[in-house]
Amino acid sequence: MSRLRIVYVENDPALRNILGNMLRESPEIEMLGEFGKSEEALDREVVRRADVALIDFALNQNGLNGVELGIALRNINEYIGIVIYSQFSVHQMVKRVPLEMRSGWSFFEKSASMAIADYVNILRMTATGKGNWEEVLAAEISTIESEGSIFFSLTPRQRSIMSLTIQGRSAQEIALQLDLSYSYVRKELSRAYSVLVPNADSATDLKTAAVIRYMELMRVSS
């Protein structure tokens, strides 16, 4: 099996040194270039020879981010695989790549538990034009559906009460506005909290946790 020719771009010098050394020591890898800035990675001669690029999403603030750099590399070498990794959730990053260019793109979140073999497998798969972008999007859709399920497990009345709660209204004010009894509002709030924060411990501020969770679900379900 031929060695995989890669370009590695990471702005953290410590991580670039550690992971770069690991990649160079792999018999399956030929390291063509390691770069700390996006503009340094735009070496046309190197990029044209590369099979795949491993790129940190959060590069220098004044330059391109990882996805933008990946697109720029593709404009130099239309066959290069692009692997984006990040300490942040990668789901939304897929949507930054034009649909017609997504073949051969992979995304994953940084993890200290990943072995060098895991990196090599992702890099090799992506270099063949497969990539995992569809799986990443599918995982996001699954998460959205799960979040929506929690949101709609609240009754319409509970959603109305929670919508007023996140506006800072007290139980008494909600009871007056919705023409309900104070005790009924309290019971519905308690039921809503148990749905929104099902595994709360004794140290949890239930109201605050439920309000934050409900706001998150509203964004997903809107």
KAQUIMO-V814033 format. One record per residue. N is the residue number from 1. RES is the residue in one letter. SS is DSSP state (A for helix, B for strand, O for the rest). PSI is psi in radians with two decimals (999 if undefined). OMEGA is omega in whole degrees, -180 to 180 (999 if undefined). Layout:
N;RES;SS;PSI;OMEGA / N;RES;SS;PSI;OMEGA
This chain:
1;M;O;2.30;-179 / 2;S;O;2.64;179 / 3;R;O;2.59;-178 / 4;L;B;2.13;-178 / 5;R;B;2.04;-174 / 6;I;B;2.72;171 / 7;V;B;2.31;-177 / 8;Y;B;2.21;-178 / 9;V;B;2.02;-178 / 10;E;O;2.21;-175 / 11;N;O;-0.24;177 / 12;D;O;1.93;-174 / 13;P;A;-0.61;-179 / 14;A;A;-0.85;179 / 15;L;A;-0.70;180 / 16;R;A;-0.66;180 / 17;N;A;-0.78;-178 / 18;I;A;-0.96;-177 / 19;L;A;-0.63;178 / 20;G;A;-0.75;178 / 21;N;A;-0.73;180 / 22;M;A;-0.75;-180 / 23;L;A;-0.73;-179 / 24;R;A;-0.54;-179 / 25;E;A;-0.24;179 / 26;S;O;2.29;179 / 27;P;O;-0.20;-179 / 28;E;O;-0.10;-173 / 29;I;B;2.37;166 / 30;E;B;1.93;-178 / 31;M;B;1.98;180 / 32;L;B;-0.52;-178 / 33;G;B;2.48;174 / 34;E;B;2.29;-174 / 35;F;B;2.59;179 / 36;G;O;-0.24;-179 / 37;K;O;2.64;-177 / 38;S;A;-0.71;-177 / 39;E;A;-0.50;178 / 40;E;A;-0.52;-177 / 41;A;A;-0.19;-177 / 42;L;O;0.83;176 / 43;D;O;1.84;-171 / 44;R;A;-0.68;-179 / 45;E;A;-0.76;180 / 46;V;A;-0.81;-177 / 47;V;A;-0.69;-179 / 48;R;A;-0.45;-180 / 49;R;A;-0.25;-171 / 50;A;O;2.55;174 / 51;D;O;-0.58;-174 / 52;V;B;2.64;177 / 53;A;B;2.32;173 / 54;L;B;2.07;-170 / 55;I;B;2.25;171 / 56;D;B;2.38;-179 / 57;F;O;-0.79;-173 / 58;A;O;1.45;177 / 59;L;O;-2.89;-177 / 60;N;O;2.46;-174 / 61;Q;O;-0.53;-176 / 62;N;O;0.02;-180 / 63;G;O;-2.78;179 / 64;L;O;2.58;170 / 65;N;O;3.11;-174 / 66;G;A;-0.72;-180 / 67;V;A;-0.77;179 / 68;E;A;-0.68;178 / 69;L;A;-0.72;178 / 70;G;A;-0.73;178 / 71;I;A;-0.71;179 / 72;A;A;-0.70;178 / 73;L;A;-0.67;178 / 74;R;A;-0.56;178 / 75;N;A;-0.35;175 / 76;I;A;-0.77;-178 / 77;N;O;1.77;-174 / 78;E;O;-0.20;-177 / 79;Y;O;-0.10;-176 / 80;I;O;2.34;174 / 81;G;B;2.56;-178 / 82;I;B;2.12;177 / 83;V;B;2.06;180 / 84;I;B;2.25;173 / 85;Y;B;2.69;-172 / 86;S;B;2.71;172 / 87;Q;O;-0.19;179 / 88;F;O;2.94;176 / 89;S;O;2.34;-175 / 90;V;O;-0.08;-174 / 91;H;A;-0.86;-176 / 92;Q;A;-0.33;-177 / 93;M;A;-0.54;-179 / 94;V;A;-0.69;-175 / 95;K;A;-0.23;178 / 96;R;A;-0.22;-179 / 97;V;O;2.23;178 / 98;P;O;2.41;-176 / 99;L;A;-0.71;-177 / 100;E;A;-0.14;-177 / 101;M;A;0.01;-170 / 102;R;O;-0.31;178 / 103;S;O;2.28;180 / 104;G;O;0.49;173 / 105;W;B;2.37;174 / 106;S;B;2.67;-178 / 107;F;B;2.38;173 / 108;F;B;2.77;-179 / 109;E;B;2.47;-179 / 110;K;O;2.42;179 / 111;S;O;2.31;179 / 112;A;O;-0.29;-177 / 113;S;O;-0.12;-179 / 114;M;O;2.28;177 / 115;A;O;2.86;-180 / 116;I;A;-0.54;178 / 117;A;A;-0.58;178 / 118;D;A;-0.76;178 / 119;Y;A;-0.80;-178 / 120;V;A;-0.73;180 / 121;N;A;-0.78;179 / 122;I;A;-0.77;-179 / 123;L;A;-0.77;-178 / 124;R;A;-0.76;179 / 125;M;A;-0.77;-178 / 126;T;A;-0.63;180 / 127;A;A;-0.44;179 / 128;T;O;-0.05;179 / 129;G;O;0.06;-179 / 130;K;O;-1.22;-179 / 131;G;O;2.98;-179 / 132;N;O;0.28;-172 / 133;W;A;-0.59;-180 / 134;E;A;-0.68;178 / 135;E;A;-0.66;179 / 136;V;A;-0.75;178 / 137;L;A;-0.69;180 / 138;A;A;-0.67;179 / 139;A;A;-0.64;179 / 140;E;A;-0.76;180 / 141;I;A;-0.71;179 / 142;S;A;-0.72;179 / 143;T;A;-0.75;179 / 144;I;A;-0.74;180 / 145;E;A;-0.68;179 / 146;S;A;-0.75;179 / 147;E;A;-0.71;179 / 148;G;A;-0.61;179 / 149;S;A;-0.70;177 / 150;I;A;-0.78;-178 / 151;F;A;-0.82;-176 / 152;F;A;-0.04;172 / 153;S;A;-0.26;170 / 154;L;O;2.50;178 / 155;T;O;2.77;176 / 156;P;A;-0.67;179 / 157;R;A;-0.75;179 / 158;Q;A;-0.66;177 / 159;R;A;-0.68;178 / 160;S;A;-0.76;-179 / 161;I;A;-0.74;179 / 162;M;A;-0.61;179 / 163;S;A;-0.62;177 / 164;L;A;-0.60;179 / 165;T;A;-0.73;-179 / 166;I;O;-0.22;174 / 167;Q;O;0.02;177 / 168;G;O;0.18;-180 / 169;R;O;2.50;176 / 170;S;O;2.93;178 / 171;A;A;-0.67;179 / 172;Q;A;-0.76;-180 / 173;E;A;-0.67;179 / 174;I;A;-0.74;179 / 175;A;A;-0.76;179 / 176;L;A;-0.78;-176 / 177;Q;A;-0.67;-177 / 178;L;A;0.04;-180 / 179;D;O;0.87;178 / 180;L;O;2.86;176 / 181;S;O;2.66;180 / 182;Y;A;-0.74;-178 / 183;S;A;-0.62;179 / 184;Y;A;-0.76;179 / 185;V;A;-0.74;179 / 186;R;A;-0.75;180 / 187;K;A;-0.74;-180 / 188;E;A;-0.61;175 / 189;L;A;-0.75;180 / 190;S;A;-0.74;178 / 191;R;A;-0.72;179 / 192;A;A;-0.72;179 / 193;Y;A;-0.68;-178 / 194;S;A;-0.51;177 / 195;V;A;-0.75;-175 / 196;L;A;-0.62;-178 / 197;V;O;1.23;-171 / 198;P;O;-0.44;-175 / 199;N;O;0.58;-177 / 200;A;O;2.48;176 / 201;D;O;3.13;-174 / 202;S;O;-0.36;-179 / 203;A;O;-0.14;-176 / 204;T;O;2.33;170 / 205;D;O;1.73;-172 / 206;L;A;-0.77;-177 / 207;K;A;-0.85;-179 / 208;T;A;-0.81;-179 / 209;A;A;-0.70;-179 / 210;A;A;-0.70;180 / 211;V;A;-0.80;180 / 212;I;A;-0.77;-180 / 213;R;A;-0.72;-179 / 214;Y;A;-0.67;178 / 215;M;A;-0.68;177 / 216;E;A;-0.78;-179 / 217;L;A;-0.58;178 / 218;M;A;-0.69;179 / 219;R;A;-0.70;-180 / 220;V;A;-0.68;-172 / 221;S;A;-0.15;-177 / 222;S;O;999;999
